[in-house]
Amino acid sequence: MPNPQQNFSLWSSCRRKLIATMRCSCGISRHDKPINSPAVIKLPEPSSEEKNVMMKETIKRLQSGENDVVLQGAKDVRELAKTDSEARTNFGLIGVIPLLVAMLDCEDVDSHIEALYALLNLGIGNDMNKSAIVEAGGVHKMLDLVTPPKECLPDVTAAVIANFLGLSAFDSNKVVIGSSGAVSFLIKTLRGLIKAETKIEDMDSQVVQDCLRALYNLSILATNVLRMIEIDGFVQFLLSAIGGDAKISERILLILSNIVSTPEGRRAVSAVHDAFTILVDVLSWMESPNCQEKVAYILMVMAYKSSEDQQAMIESGIKSSLLELTLLGSTLAQKRSSRILEILRTDKGKQVSENTGGGAGTTLSAPLCGSGDNAESPDSSSGFSNRNAVKHLVEQSLLSNMRKIVKRANLRQEFVSLEHLKSSVTLHNSSSKSLPF
């Protein structure tokens, strides 16, 4: 009867020869005439019994104690778990994970990298393995690899961040990872990658994306949000990084969406100088509707929770940006911008009522009448009703906004007359259902 070791070696040898043959066949020029070559023989998938034999041999390698043999065992796990979900489950059940985690204690960098990626592949779509990695002490051992006095090698750092991303997707792991010091490590690494003098396009975008995605996963938990905002200058750093690459900005806005879900997070955002100016500017990114929708959510939450933030938004010029978004934004962005306008209008109406001492029947609810507006305020002697006053203010705001749109489009002034703009505004007021007025 053949030895299982011989079966495994024979299967591995055939597999390597097949891959080498396929690589050689890819060297044919597209200008060469096709030839009638024999069909490539497809190597049959190993049976369940053969897979079990391979797994047993793999775990023997990991238990051997010889560095080269253990390293090969980690490579086998990494390869088999990459695409085979059944192999991931079986490896977890037979106790491979503690052996791989133990490899992180050795001094060999190659062993660290192979063990890290083997663990990463074992956790793909498998919450049981993700939990087992954390229970085996994997998070703390990973942090030890990237914490002084250990030299922080880029390949090891990238592998650790990728693991934190995968492990943090499982809700039960968020508490352990957040309390381990991983948040500080991720933020420190992200700051090192995103420098003021460096263009985001020139960086290793995959590591940056993994860092941001891991922080987003962790920020879903409120206690982790508190850890993030306690790190000096983190919120300010996030806001200052908005405006470069659209994908990076979108990830940052996702993190900020979770941060503003807590009172402490909202106060941290409000405390940043020019925070609302930066956020309001994103509303004009018509080429990035996802960013517009996310920043509209952030502003909507903050406007709903704080009258002080409402005033700061008005002073940052949010009115014209919201009106433009209501006209030209995506469906979700239109709904959110309309909601912000409604919140600001209602709050303004309350302020007018309190200042005039009027009752419920005399409250004037007007949209965004900031001190910087050029729109005329309706006089009580003009005969306007409250409804007509609101309509008049909306018309003036839309007219001002459309002038900006025309200017941005570089249209010649004579092609768009004031009367034409006015008629367009009037028509929109009579037919639009998207504005909350």
N, C-alpha and C positions, 0 to 999 in steps of 0.2 A: 504493500500500500504506500502511495507516495507520501512523503513528509509534508506537512502543512507549510513548513518554511520554504520547501522547494516549490510548492504551488504558488505561494505569494511571490517568490522571486521570478518564476516563469511568467506570471501575469504582468508584473511590473516591467520585465524585459520586453515583452510583446507590446506593451503600451508605449514604451519609449521608442521602439522601432517604428510603430505606426505614426507617432507624432513626427518623427524625423522624416519619414516618407512623405507625409502631407506637407511639411515645410518645404521640402525640395520641389514638390510639384507646383508650389506657388510661384516659382521663379520664371514661369513661361511668360514671354512678352505678349501684350494684347495684339500686337501686329502679326504674330506668328499664326500660321494656319492651324486650325484644330486637327488633332490626330486622333485616331481611334485607339485609345488606350483601354486596357482592361479595367473593369469596374473595381473601385477600391473596396477591399474586403473590410467590412465593418466588424470590429472586435465585439463579441457579445458581452453584454453587461454581466458582471459576476453575480452568481446566485446568492441567495440569502445565506446559505451555508458557507460559501466562500467569503462573503463579507464578514461573517462572524469569526472565521479563521483569521482574516486580516486584522480585525480589531483586537483579537486576543494577542496576536503577534505584536501589534502596536503597543499595547499596554505592557507587554513584557519588556519592550525596548525602553519605555519610560521608567520602568522599575529596575533596570539593569544597573544603574549607578555609573556607567561609563559615559563620559561626556558626548562622544561622537554618536554612540548608539541612542542615547536619550534625545539628542538633537534631531536625529533621523525620525524618531518616534513622534516628536512634535511636528515635524514637517508632514508626516503621514496624516496626522490628525487635521492639520491645517488644510491639506489637499482634499481629504475625504469629506470633511464637514462643510466645504465651500459651497457645494451644490446639492448635497444629499441630506434632506431633512430627517430621514430615518436614521442615518448615521449619527447625526447630532444627538438625537434622542438616546440612541444606544450607547454612545460614548459617555453621555451624562449618567446613564444608569449603571455603567460598569466602573465608574469611579475615576475617569480620566481627569476631571477638572481639578481635584486637589493636587494631582501630580504635576499638572501644568502650572498651577499657581506656585508650587514649591520651586519650580525652575526659576522664578523671578528672584530668588534669594542668591543664586550663583553669581559669579563675577563675569561670565561670558556674555558679551553684548549680542552675539548671534543667537544665543539661547533665549535671551530676553525677547528679541524681535519675533522669533518663531513661536514662542509660547504665547506672546501677546496676540498675534494674529490667529493662532489656533483657538484661543479663548474667544476672540472676536467672532470667528466663524461659527463656533459652537452656540453663540448667543443669538444668531440670526433667526428671528421668528420663533424663538424658544424661550418663553418666560421662566420655565423651570431651570434651565441652564443659567440664565441671567441671575436668578436668585441664588443658585448654588455657587456661582463665582463670587458673589458678595459675601455669602456665608463662609466661604473658605478663606476670607481675608484678602481677596484679590484687589480691592480698591486701595487699601492701605499699602500693600506691597507695590502697586503701580505708582502710587505717589512717592514712595521711597526711591524709585528709579529716577525720578525727575526733580528730586529735592536735594539741595546742597547738603553735604559736600560732594554728592554724586555729580558727575559731569552731565549736563543736560544735552544729550545728542539729538539732533533733529529727527532722525528716524525713530528713535525710541519715543520722543515726545509726540510725534504724529500717531504712533500706535497706541499710546496711552490715551490721547484725546479721542481717538476713534472708539476705544473701549468705553470711555465715559459716556460718549454719545449713545452707544448701543445699550449700555446698562441703565442709563437714566430714562430710557423709554419705558421701563417697567416701573409702575407707580410705587410699588413697595420698596424699591431701591432708592428713591429720591431722598428719603430722610437720611439714610446711611451715607450716601455720596455727598449730600449737602453738608453734613456735620463732620466730614472727614478732612476738610481742607481743600477739596477738589475745586470749590468755587473760586477760592483765591488763586489757585494754580491756573485755572482757565482764564480768569480775568487778566492775570499777570502775563500769560502767554499771548492773549489777544492784544493787549497793549503793546507788547513787543513787536507784534506783526504789523499792526496798524500804527504807523508813525506819521506825524504831521508832514514830514518832508518826503514821504514815500508814496508813490501812486499805488492805489489798491490793485491795479491791473498787473503790476510788476511782482506781486507777492504770490506765495503758494496759496492760491484761492481755496484749495480743498481743505487745508488745515484751518484756515480762517472760517470757512463754512462749518466745518465740524465743531469748532469751538463755539460759534454762535448758536448752532443747533443744540449742542449740549447745554448751554446756558439757558436756552429757551425751555428745554425739557425740565430743567431744575427749577426755573422760575414759575412753573405751574403751581408749585407748593409755596404757600404764603411765607412759611418760615425761611425758606431759601431766599425769597425776595428781601427779607430783612437782612440776611447775611450779605446780599449783594450791595444794598444801598449803604450799609455800614462801611464798606470799603471806600476810602477817601477818593472822591472825584470820579467814581465809576459812572454815575448817571450823566455827569457832564461829559465824560469821555464818549459815551454812547451817542449823545446828541451831536457832539462835534464831528463824529464819524459819519453822520448822515450827509448824503449829497454826492458821494463818489459813485461807486458801482451800485447799480440798482438792486442787484441780488443781496449785496451786503446791507444796503439800507433797509430792504424789506425784512431781513432777519433781525436787524436792530429794532425796527418798529414792532415786530412780534414780541420781542423781549419787553419793550416799553409798555406794550398792551397788558402784559401780566403785571408789570411793576405798578401801573396806575390802578390796578384792581384793589390795591391796599391803601389805606389812608396815609401810611408812612411813605409809600412810594409816590403818591400824588404830591405830597409836601416836598419830597426830594426833587421832583421834576420842576415844580413851581419855583424852587429856590435857585435854579440854574439861570444865570443871566442870559437873556435873549432866547430862552427855551421856546416860548410861543412864537417868536419870530422865525425860528428854525422850523418848527412844526407847520406853521401856516404856509411857509414857502413851499412845502411838499405838496400842498393842495393844488398848486399850479403845474405839477408834473403830469401833463396830459398823456405823455408817452409811457407813464408808469401807473396804470390804474390800480394795481395791487397796493402800491405804496399810498396812493390817495385814499383808498378804502381803509387801510390800517391807521393812518394818521387821523382820519376823520373819526374813527372809533375812539382813539386816545383823547382827542379834543372833546368828543361828545361826553365821555365819562367824566372828564375833568370839569366841563361846563356844568354838568348836572349836579356835581358834588360841591362846587365852591363858587360863590358869587365873586370872590376876589379873582379867581382864575378867569371868570367871565369878563371882568373889566380888563384884565391883562390881554385877553384875546382881542377885544375890541380895539385896544390901543395898538396892537400889533397889525391892525389892518385886515382882520379876518373877514369882515363883511363882504367886500368885493370878491374875495377868493371863494367864499361859500356860495355866493350867488352865481359865479361863473361855473362852479362845480355842479350846482343844481341844474344848470342849463346844459352843460357839456360832459359831465362825468358819467361813469358807469351807473347802472341801476342801483347798486348797493351804495355807491358814493353819493348819489343823489338823495337817497333816503336818509343817510346819516347826516349829510350837510343840511338838509331840510330840518332834521330833528334839532341840530345845533341852533339853527336860526330860530326855531320855535322856543327853545330853552332861553336863548338870549332875549327874544322879544317878550316872553312872559315875565322874565325877571325885570326887564326895563319897565314894563307896565306896572309892576308892583312898586318899583321905585318912584314912578310918577305919582301913583296913588298915595304913597306915604308922604311925599313932599307937598302935595296939594291938599292933603287931608280929605280927599274925596272918598265917597263910599263906593260900593261895588258897581253902582250904576254909572259912575263918572270916570272909571278907570280907563286910561288911554293906553292900549297895548300896541306899541309901535316897534318895528324891527330895527334893532341896532342903531340907535341914535347916539353915536359916540360924539365926543366933543370935537373930533376932527372932521365931522361930516360937513359937506357943503350944501346938502339938501336943506330946503327951507322947511321950518317947522310950521304946521298949520296954526293960524291965529284963531282964537275962539270966535272972533267977529266975522270970520270969512264964510261962515255958514256951512262948513264941512261937518258932517257927522263923524263919529269915531271911525266908522267903517271906511268912509271916504278919505279920512286922514291917513289911515294905514295904507290904503291903495295908492294915495299920492306919494307917500314915502317910498313904497316899493317901486313905483314907476321911476322915481328919481334915482333910486339906487341901481336899478337895472339899466337905466340910461347911461349912468356913469360907468357901469361895468362894461357895457357894450362899446363905449368909446375906447376903453382900454383894450378890448379884444380887437377892435379895428386897428388901433395903433400897433398892437403886437403883430398883426397880420401884414403890416406895412402897406395898407391900402391908401391910395391917394384920397385926400380929403374931399375933393369935389365929387368923387364917385359915391360917397356916403354922406348925404346931407343930414343935418340935424332933424329935419322933418321926417326923413325916412327912418332914422333911429327911433324917433318918438312914436311913429306909427307902428314900428315893430314891437316896441315895448307895450303899447296899448293892446295890440293883438295878442301878445303873449299873456298879458294879465287876464284877458277875457277867456282864454282857452286852456291855459296850463293848469294841470291838476297836481303837479309835483311840489309846488311851493306850499308851505304850511300857513298861508295867510288867508 
